[in-house]
Amino acid sequence: MAEIAEACHITANQIEDIYPCLPQQISQIDDKRSEQFQILVNFGPDADIDGWCDALQQVVAATSTLRTRIVKSRVGIVQVVTTEEHQTERRPGEDVDQFVRDGEQRLLGFGDLLFRSVVIDRTFIAIIHHAIMDHSSISTLLKEDVSRVFFGEEINQRPEYRDFVDYNLDMDESAERAFWASRFKGVPAIYPPIPVGHRPYPYGVATKTMALDLQRTGVSPAHVPLYIEAAWALTAATYANSDNVAYGLVLSGRSPSARGLEKTLGQTAVEIPVQVHLKRNMTIEQLVKDRATSLRRLQAEPSIQFGLDGIASVSDAARTAAGFQTQLNIIPFPRAHSDKRSAPKNGDIEMDRIVWMAKGAFALMLPCYIGPGQVFVEAKYDPACIPERQVHRVLNQFDHVLQRLLVAPMNLKLNQLHLFSSDDMAEVTQWNKILPKATEKLIYDDFVFISHLQPNIRAVEAVDGNASYGELHQLSDNLADELHRRGIGCREPVLLAMERSLSAIVAIIGIIKAGGTCIPVYRDDSFNQKTFLASSVKARIALSSPSEHSLLEGVVPNVLAIDMAFISGIPRSSRNGKDLSTSAEDPVFILSTNGSMLGPKDVVFNHRSLASNLSAICSRLDWHSSTRILQFASPASIASIYEIFGALSLGKCLCIHPERTESTETELADFISSFNVDTALLPPNILSNITPGRVTCLKSLTSFGESMDDRTLASWSKATRLFNSWGVCEASMLNTVNELAVGSPCSGNIGRPVGCAVWIVNPSNPDELAPIGSIGELLIEGPSVSRGYLNSDSKSKASFILPPIWASGFGRRSVRFHRTGDLGKYAADGSIVFIGKKENAAKLGPRTIQLEELESLLLACPEVQDIVTCVKIAAGRTQLFAILSLADPELPNHEVLQELSEAYSGVVNSHIDKIRQYAEHNTLCSKVPDTWIVVEKLPRTGSLRLNRGAVRSWLKTNRR
């Protein structure tokens, strides 16, 4: 008793009662949350403010809740009823608004008297902690109990709050656990997500008034809360990218089963998790009835006061749901807002406002006040979890969905609801309003122009020779004539198998100048792959380096081995560098894209698409200010086209890194430094193994192909201009660019479209745009879109589609859009965040996870060099596999997909234990791989991306 009295700053004689707290009270009194109300009532010149204070004093004396403190003690957190007499403080002359603002810094807490009142001139202010009074009790206290005494009536006799607490704490725990366990199944998605280790603090405020025309819609006022909850369930599902969502719902907590105790004054309201399974073929009527059934059962349930901690303990699904980050509080009666609208009056006494102050516990809190003809939402949010601009979009979307539900026929299915709002349409249209015009140039036109203008400047430096622009122009003209003599004409396919070299550059330009279509092949492609490709295009000739000659024998009738000695011996051409029969519509390259579960596909590019995108990309990356550009990509990769023609179209020097059997990052760094390269296009796996200090000459760096880990981003953004890019081969490879400054928080942000428009659509239906902030499929429009896949009408029709329905309103002349199969979402500023590929959305039990997200997290572990995750049915169930190489220089790292031998098992197991612990610390346990397979090295495509398709094919036949 003495301990508790000391904590309350009173004597033991002043303690009237001590009893436990309900779980909800404990949650709300927590120092990190601490919520309280300030209720302001204005008194006119003739109103008896002293009489009001006397009436309040009588009500406090009769209501133990208003004389309660809450303290921590050896027996736990308890509430203490005291005999203290209530006195209203008088503060004449103070500024009311300043007092309210100061109150936000003086939140009540443990040991404090949790109800106090103040009079400032003609304004009465009641300060009440939420742990002892909910909104309903506060309204009852002032509008009924105090008003009743003020007007000379007897005090209302209400059940003691202690009896309400005892009733709820005396429940059968096994029955409570059984009830709550039945409420949750699977793994519901939570919106908004919160950063790891972050505790939400919702200090931001945003408001939205949603129209409520019940006469027009025919909806009963009693059903409005059901429509509001249904609208939020759909809104949350949209942004969480899941049809299984959980959010918090505030209920009165006054169960009819409480034998009249529900009429007490005190904190009876509860926050409970709600899980909603949205079946898109269900109707609006079914959804509303589902919410009604759920609400009725909850309101009648004696176990409603079990508490979030108790609910979280009953199952994994309940634990996830109880971790909700949106609190929905639907208050079905008019209320005076801070803008003083609809203020209820009683003679010369007017309710001014209710100010809710809190540190908060959730990332997004949505109190929804239902008033005449409207629903007023006064959202509180944590800007670290959801930016201000996005909060307003979410509220607009919430409103849009509510209006659609109210006016749509009850038998309309959810998948028929148009969820894209006019507000979002206005923003997305603005972001994509400018579509770059297509150029009618050939891809080498600018190179030819510079060759005439500045013939003596250096064009190429390589181990097999150097060349000026004039020399390169002449040599490629000579080869073009030679190809003409060998029967190569306009649109004639020519296979190419060459290493990075000056002779390869001459060969590529020569083929194109001859009007031919260049078809580079990878060294690692099988003989059957090469033969199939050659027969598909009816190729008659191939160009190869002497070392690659044997790889093409038997693939085509004629294989011409060329090097600089051969090229130098070709007779001098008198052509002017351009075949007039070639147009921008003609195919210039056919390139293979692989790494997909769908296998390799050959993409046909014309001059127009590549030249148009090349011009836009070079401008965005500011390559005009470069002088020496690296060629590191294989000639068979589309990345090499940007390196080669990006340099040669701008009058820069192309520095060709030689291909070696074992080329290391150290050797590459030495090459960059010795050749004084200032601009490069490199994948993150290369960047992560080069120290910026070794290549101080590098001024501009573009990362492509994969996500960059935070360590790589941090080190390179300090050393050079760093760009993160995204794109697909089918739309000329580079389609968005984001310049990353020092301290950039998100390497997954791929920036904004360049040379095209990028739309985000429903992954299942490109005729529906995805709301801003929700996940959808990236759809590319513009001149960079290629002609399609070689000899594959079915694949082309699925990926290269006619303009969607929504595109008709823009007056564009685009004839085709490309469905990338990649998922992304708009960031708050309109830039795009890459999520992953649709094919990498893996279903594991009730949960869908994005494999790239998991890989990105695991890649941040210092033990991991490279990693691919995938799912496979093993031991009768779907399991998550991780195939990885380790960042341990003592382990072998030469053979692709070669498992490490038993001789290294001790070292490998030690690394895996550390990686598993890292994963369990950073992700939900359901995302930690079931099986870990360590190999020396993972395969990469010619563009240096991880070849996930090859890894998956290997896993299918792997002994595990």
Secondary structure, DSSP 8 states (H G I E B T S, - for coil): -HHHHHHHTS-GGGEEEEEE--HHHHHHH-TTT-EEEEEEEEE-TTS-HHHHHHHHHHHHHH-GGGGEEEEEETTEEEEEEE------EE-TT--HHHHHHHHTTS---TTS-SEEEEEETTEEEEEEETTT--HHHHHHIIIIIIHHHHTT--------HHHHHHHHHTS-HHHHHHHHHTT--S--EESS---TT------EEEEEEEE--HHHH---GGGHHHHHHHHHHHHHHHHHT-SEEEEEEEE----GGGTTGGGSSS---EEEEEEEE--TTSBHHHHHHHHHHHHHHHHH-GGGGS-HHHHHTS-HHHHHHHT--EEEEEE-S----TT-TT--EETTEEEEEEEEEE--SSSEEEEEEEETTEEEEEEEE-TTTS-HHHHHHHHHHHHHHHHHHHHS-TT-BGGGS----HHHHHHHHHHT----------TTHHHHHHHHH-TTSEEEEETTEEEEHHHHHHHHHHHHHHHHHTT--TT-EEEEE--SSHHHHHHHHHHHHTT-EEEE--TTS-HHHHHHHHHHHT--EEEE-GGGHHHHBTTBSEEEE--HHHHHTS------S--TT--TTSEEEEEEE--STT--EEEEEEHHHHHHHHHHHHHHTTGGG-SEEEE-S-TTSHHHHHHHHHHHTTT-EEEE----TT--HHHHHHHHHHTT--EEEE-HHHHTTS-GGG-TT--EEEE-SS---HHHHHHHHHHSEEEEEE--GGGTS--EEEEE-TT-S-TTEEEEESSSEEEEEETTEEEEE--TTS-EEEEEESTTS--EETT-HHHHHHHEE---GGGGGGT-----EEEEEEEEEE-TTS-EEEEEEGGGEEEETTEEEEHHHHHHHHHTSTTEEEEEEEEEEETTEEEEEEEEEE--TTS---SBT-B--GGGHHHHHHHHHHHHHHHHHHS-GGGS-SEEEEBSB--B-TTS-B-HHHHHHHHHHS--
